[in-house]
Amino acid sequence: MMAKTYDYIIVGAGSAGCVLASRLTEDDGAQVLLLEAGGRDRHPYIHVPLGMGKLHERRMFDWGFVTDPEPGLNGRSIEASRGKVLGGSSSINVMAYTRGHPGDFDRWAQKGATGWSYADVLPYFRRCETFAGGANAWRGATGPLGTEFAKTNDPLYYTIRNGRRSSAATAFLKPAMQRPNLTVETRALVTRVILRGTTVTGVEYVKDGRLLRVGAAREVIVSGGAFSTPQILMLSGIGPAAHLREVGIEPIIDLPVGHNLADHLAVFLSFARSEPGPFHRQMRFDRMAAAMMQAWLFGTGPGTVVPGGLHAFIKTRPEIAVPDIEFMFRGAATDVHLWFPLIRPPRPDGFAIRPALLHPDSRGEILLRSNDARDPMRIVYNFFSAPNDLPKLREGFRLARHIAYQQPLDRFRGAETAPGASCKTDGEIDANIRKTAITAHHPAATCPMGLGPDTVLDPQMRVRGIERLRVVDASAMPDLVSAHLNAAVLMMAEKAADMIRGKPPLASAAVQGGQRRIA
């Protein structure tokens, strides 16, 4: 028996779930339940931008996932951080706001995700945001999400507003929580979607040790992310039939759920700095304590500034359609810590360039470990299983090193500390990549939308062969965009909200080939 019935149930209060909760409750007559496995987002480290360092160091508000041993990475298991808190990964990420190349979305449409071309999605990117620089043909000025240029000399945008992290929870969910037609349940672990035949009728979840069932009169929308969404679907009998039977689940429909997993793999190239930089000086304990207090109380000062640097999306060959390598520049050492004279010495300062492979050919999968929702899923990336990926990342590494040794950096650059100047041959570089590479935490495409047998969703984000069930999150991407993923996920949820409500899509943007740019 269902404890209560809502019109819509949203599983997961991450980036997509927060947008959907906000938009669906704009209809006064729609009762919406939002379920989140994590807790509230009250901790100062979430809201003060510089607090992200401690979030990552301690893996706070994180599911704690790790991959299976990766043969292509010397058998290493690598951490696979995902947010477990209101706002999901938007509450713990580095706040970078990059949308992707227009060609990414045109490729989606060409692959069968009709209605998702750049002209179709640009209006939803604009609807999401209030850009500090004001509205134009590419940027929005009336949306819930605050975006601004980095306060360092950096063309990257950040989701920061008034000196605070502009997470999906802060921007979209918190204002909607004042509405009487929205119910938010935290620390609620969804165990499965309830079906009658092939029609979804509700959701089962555990909270405070009790197994609860709630009904959905209209739809269930799963927004658990590229790892958890396929787990929930498979636990519900929706997925690869042979694998489901292996773990004791009777299949309801055979779909390639969990296949097609992709992520941006990256490797560090690190240098000592010839003189300590400003962030290194700011890390003195008394200065940082004052900066964090100022940021928490007033939203001003050094604690509101992310110590990033130049980020670049490049094409390694001029004829390719979209960038294939990203450079993430870090203006501080990778092992920086608080210091104070005579008590704890500082570590030497440094900087790093981190090339990332934007469009890998290798594909992995999400598998169930058991039929128990409390058991973490298996994350199998299969990095470098495709022959072109390692040479391409090696090329990115060589380009990053070439940039690092340019004359304008001479006065900042000390010795190359990792992997070291002696790492020169293709074999030596490849060995270093296999030994040290980790992801940029951009998992996607495990429930791709489109047409054909390799897709899980139709272009309306509805699960094929199942009634009243959609997936809205990064798992629905047909493939990776040439960017950090959060901006695209917010856009997808904005567009999905109109689909769910039966509203016509926003008018396509007037874009011409000669006017396109990465926005």
N, C-alpha and C positions, 0 to 999 in steps of 0.2 A: 504494500500500500504506500502511495506517495504521501509524504508529510505535508506537502503544499505544492501547488502548481503555479508556475509563472508563465508569462508569454515567451520570454527568452531566457535561456541559461547560457552564460558565457563562462567557459572553463579556462582560467588563467588570467590574472590581472597584470600581465606584462604590457608591452607597448601597444599591441593590437587590442587586447582586452580592455584597456583603459579608454581607448578611443571609442570602441564599440559601446561601452557602458555609457559614455557621455552622449553619443549621438542617438542611440536607441531610446534613451530616457527623455529625449526632447519631445517624444510623443507622450503626452500625459496619460493616455490610456494603456500604455504598454508597461507591464510589470516585469522588471529585469532582475535576475539574480546573477551576481558575479562571484565566482568561487576562486580563491587563491590559496595555494598550499603554504605559502610563507606568511609572515606577519606584517604588521604596520611598518611604515617607513619613517619612524620618528627619530632615528639616530642622526646626530649632527654630521657624522662623516658622509652620510648620503647627500646632504643638502649643501654643505660647504664644498665647492669644487675641488679644492686641494685635498680633501679627506679621502678621495678615491685611492690614494696611495696605500692607506691603512686598510681600506676595504679589500684591496687586492692582496696585500701582504698576508692578511689574516683570513682571507677567503670568507669574509663576512657576508651574510645574506646571499649565500651561494649554495646551490644544490650539492656541490662537492663532486661532480662527475669527473671521471677519468676514462680515457679510451682503453680499449683492448691493446695489448702489445702490438706495435706497428712494425711489420717486417721491413718496410722502407725507411724506418727511423731507428735502425739497429735494435729492433725489439723493444723500444721504449714505450711505456704508457705515459701519455701526456695529459695534463689537466685540461678540463673542458668546462670552464666556468660558465654558469648560467644563473641569472638572478632569481632568488627565491624570497620575494618581498613585494609589496604593492609597487607597481611600476616595473617589475621584472628586471631585465638586464638594463633598461634605461635608468634604473636607480643606482647601478654600480659601474656603468661603462665609462669610457673616457670623454663622453659628451661630444664626440665629433659628429658633425652634421654634414654629410656628403650624400648627394642624391644618386649619383651614378651618371653615366654617359647617356645621351638620348638614344644612341644605338642599342643600349641594353634593352630598353623597353620595346623598341621596334623589333628587336630579335625575338622577344617574348611573343609579340603579336604574330610574327612570321612563323613561329613554331606552333601556333594554334591557340594562344591565349588572346583571343579576339577581344578588342576593347581595352587592351593594355599597352597600346603604342604610346610613344612619348607625348604625342598630341593629346591622347586620352588622359594620361596621368598627370600632366603638368598642372591642370586646374586643381587637382587634389593636393599636390605638393603646396600650392599657394594657399589653399584653404586651411591647411594645417597650422600655418605659422604667422607669427608677428616678427618680422625681421627688423632689427634695430636700424638698419639703413633705409627703411621705408619700402613701399610697394613699387614694383615695376612689372614688366611683362613676365618676369620669371619668379619674382619674390612676392610673398603675401604680407599683409600688414594688419589683418583682423583675426588671425587664428589664435587658438589657445597656446600653442607652443612658442616660447621665446627663443629666437636665434640671434646670434651676434657674431661679428668677426672676433677672432682671437685677439686678446689684448697684447700678445706678443706680436712681432712682425711676421704674421702668418696668414695666408689666404684661406685657411681652413675655417669653417664656421663651427660654432659650439652651441649646444643647447643650454645656454646660461641666460638668466634673466634677473636683473636687479641683484647681481652678485650671488645668485643661488642656482643650483642645478635645476634645469627645467625638464624634469623627468615626465614620463607619460602620466604618472600618478598625480604630480603637482599640476601639470598643465590641463589634463583632461578629466581625471577622476575626481579630484578633490572638489571642484565646483559642482559636479554632478551629484556628489554624496549628500548635498542639501535637498535633493528631490525626494519626495515620498515614494516614488515608484522604483527606486533603486535600493536593493539589498546587497550588501557586501559581506561575505563570509570569509574570514581569514583562517589560516591553519586548517584548511579543508582540503584533504587529499582525494582527488577524484579517482575512483577505482575502475569505473567503466561507464560507458553510455548505455542506457537501457533501450532495448528495441522490442517491438512487437512485429515479428516478421522482419521486414526490411524498413520499417518506419520507426524513427526515434521518438520515444515518449518521455524521456527524462534522463537523469544522471544519478549515479550512486556515488557517495563519497563518505569518507571517514573524518569525523571531527570529535575531539575529546574522547577518543576510544569508542565512539558509537558509529554504527553503520546507518547512514541516512539515505533516503531516496526522495528526490523532488522531481516534479513533472514539468514538462515544457509543452505549452499549448501550441506554440508556433514553431520554434526552432531551437536547437542546441548549436552553439558556435564554439568550436574547440580552438583555443588560442594559447596552447601550451608551449609553442616554440618547436624548433626543428628536431629536438630530441624527445620531448615529452608528448607532443601531439601524436606521433606515430605509435608511441607506447600505449597511449590511451585508446587509440583506434584498434590496435591489435588485441589489447585486453578485452575489447568489446566484440571480437570476432570479425573485425574488418581488417583484412591484410592478406599476406601471402599464405595460402591455405596449407601448404606443406609445413611451413615453419610454425604456424599456429598449432597444428596437430602435434608437432614435436614437443610443445610445452603444455599439452593437455587442454587446448582451447578448440572448441568446435567452430569451424569457420562459418560465417554467415554469408560473406561475399569475398571472393578471391581478387584482391587488388594489390599492386606493387607498393604498398605502404612501407615506408622506411628505406626504400631503395633510393639511389640517386644522390646520396649525401655528399655535399661538397663544402669546402671551407677555404679561407685564404691562409696558406701556409707562408711563414715568414722566418727570416733569420737575421740576427744582429751582426752588424759590423761596428765595432766600438773603438774609441780613441780616448786617450788622456787629453785633458785640456792644458794648454801651456800656462794659463792663469785661471784661478777659480772664477766661476761665473756668478751672476747675481743670485740664482736659485741656491747654489752651494752656500753662499753667505747667509741667505735667508733661513737655511736649515739649522742654524744655531738655535738651541732649545728655547731660550728666552724670546728670541725674535719670532720663531714659529708659533709659540704659545700665544703671543700677543696677536699675531696675524690671524690665527684661527678664531680667537675670541672676537676680534674686530669683524671678521667675515660672518660669524654666527649672529652677532648682535646687530650689525649695521649693513651687512651685504657689501662691504667695501674692503679695500686693501689687498695685500699679496695673496691672501688665502682664497680669493675669488679668481685668481689667474692660474690657468692650467699651464704648466711648464712645457708646452709643446714647442714645436718649431715648424719648419717647412714640411708640408706634405705635398707630394706630387704624384699625379697619375699619368703615366707615360706609355707611349707606343714604342716597342723595341724595333718595329719596322713601320715605315710610313704607310704601307698599303693596307694594314689591318684596320678593321672597322672601329674598334674600341680599345682603350688602354689595356695592356696586359700585365703591367707591373705597377705597384704603388711603392713610393718611398715614404716612410714615416721617419721623420727626423726627431730625435730626442736631444734636447739641449742640456741634459744633465746626465750624470753617471747612472747606470742601471742598478747599482747597489748603494745608492745614496741613503744616508740615515741621519737622524738628529745627532748633534754634537754640541759639546760645550768645553771651553778651555780648561785644562788640567783635570777634567773628569772623564770625558770620552772624546778622543780625537776624531776629526772628520776623515772620511775616506777621500782619496784623491778624486778631484772632479773630472768629468769626462763628457763626451757626447757620443751619439750613435746614429747610424742610418740603418733602417730596417726595411729591406726590400721584401715585398710580398707578391706572391703569384696570384693574380686576380681571376684567371679563368683556367683552372686546372682541368685536364681531361680525366684524371683519376676520379673514380666514384666509389663511395663507401655505402654503408647501410647501418640502420638501427635494427637491433634484434632484441627480442625478449630474453631475459635471463630465466624467467619462470612465469607462471600465471598469477603471481602475487604483485600487486601494484606497488608494494613497499620495496621491492627489489629494484635497484637501478637498472636501466636498460643497458645493453651492450652497445658501445659506440665503436664502430669499425670503419675507419677512414680509407684504408688501402692507399695511403700516400705513395706516390711514385710508382703505382702499378701501371700507369700509362707511360709510354716511353718518352714523351716530349716534356713532361713536367719538370724533371730534374735539370735537364739542360736549360730550360727556360728560366728557372729560378737561379741557376748558376749565372746566366747572362745578366739577370737583374743584380746579382751580387757584384759582378765585375763592373757594371755601370755605376753602382753605388760607390764602389771603391774609387773609380775614376773621378766621380764628383768630389769625394772627400779629399782628394789630393790636388784640387784646383787651387790656384794662387790666392783667391780671396779668403780661403780658410787657413792659410799658412800661419797667421798670427794666433789662431785659436788651437790648432792641431798639435798635439804631442804625439807620442808613440801609438801605433795601432796595438790595442790591447787584446782584441778578439776579432778574428782568430789569430791575428799576428801577421806581420809582413812576410813571414816564411811560408805562409799558405798561399801558393801561387798556381800550381798546376790544376788542371781540371779535376784530376783524381783527388787532390788535397782539398779543393773547395767542396767537391761532392761529399767527401768524408765529413767535413765540418758541418755541412748542411744536415746530413743524416744524424749527426751527433747532437746538434743543438736546436734545430728548427722546432718551432711551436706555432700554433695557429694564432690568428688575429681575433679569435672568438666570433667568427661570422658563419656559423653553421646554417645551411639552408637546403631547400629543394627536396625534402624527404616525402612530401605529399604534393608533387607538382601539379599545377593546373594546365589545362590545354586540351588538345585532341589526341586521340590515339591510345594504343594499349599501354604505353608507358606512363600515363598520367593517372592520378588518383582523383583529381577534381576537374570539373568542367570550368569554363572561363568565368562562371558566376560563383566559383569557389564552393560549389555543392559537391559532396562526396558521391561519386558515381554509383548508381544502383541503390542508394539509400535515400529515403525521404526525410526531409526536415533536419538535415545535418550539414553544416559547413565547417570548413577549416579556414581560419584567417590568421596568418602569421608567416614567418619566414619559410616555413616548410612548404607553403603554397607557391613559392617562387619557382618558375620553370628551371632557372639556373641562377648563378651568382651575378650580381651587378658589379660594375667597376667602382666600388665604393664601400664604405662602412654601411651596415645594413639598416640601421635604426630609422633613418629618414624614409627609406623605401617601405618599411613595415608600417610606419605611421600612415603613409600615403595609401597603402593597400587597405588598411582598416577604414580610412575615410571613404574610399570608394566602395568597399564592401557594405558599409552602413547604408549607403543609398540603395544598393541592390537588395538588402534585407528588408528595407522599409518600402520597397516598391517604387522608389522615386526615380525619375529619369536621371541619367548621368549628367554631370556638368558638361557644358558645351566644350567641345574639343578646342584646344588652343590653336591659333593660327601660327604654325611654325613652318619655316622654309629651310631647306638644306643650308643655304648660305648664312642663316641667322642662328643656327643652333649653337649652343655652347653648354658646357657643364655648369649647372646652376647650383 
